[in-house]
Structures are given as structure tokens and as C-alpha cells.
Amino acid sequence: MVLAACSQSSASRIDERTFRIDSPGVPGGSDTPNRRLAERLCPKGYRIVNRESHKGGIDRAIDDYDTTTVWTIRCL
């Protein structure tokens, strides 16, 4: 199952209450797209299990200033 928000963040289900959220490249590494999607997935709250940041996005030659973030969250 894959969910997508209008910010182009996407989430994939790992188990019943655990999701992996991948954000698009955002200048400055803002985690707002991840927070919005996490709040939609877990309306009663969530805990961040793992957080990764990757500078440069998928195409590092073009998006050198962007930082993509990957969160693993668990709904409360």
C-alpha cells in the first residue's frame, strides 16, 4: 500500500502501525511534508522510530541543494 500527499511525500506500510515516509527534495531539509503525512496516517499521534536525511535527492547533479528525508514512524 502506498499513500501520497499533495507535497509528493509517499508512505509505504511496513506493518499494521508502522510506515516509511519518503519526502521529495526540499531546500534546507524541511521535514514539514513528512509531518503532514504522518499526522494524516496517525491521527492519534506517532513516534519517529528512525530518521534519515540525504543531501542531493535522487538526481544529485540537479538537486544538489535539496535534502530528502526518510522517516519510519509508528502510530500510537
C-alpha positions, 0 to 999 in steps of 0.5 A: 500500500502506498499513500501520497500527499499533495507535497509528493511525500509517499508512505509505504506500510511496513506493518499494521502501525508502522510506515516509511515516509519518503519526502521529495527534495526540499531546500534546507531539509524541511521535514514539514511534508513528512509531518503532514503525512504522518499526522494524516496516517496517525491521527492519534499521534506517532513516534519517529522510530528512525530518521534519515536525511540525504543531501542531493535527492535522487538526481544529485547533479540537479538537486544538489541543494535539496535534502530528502528525508526518510522517516519510519514512524509508528502510530500510537 
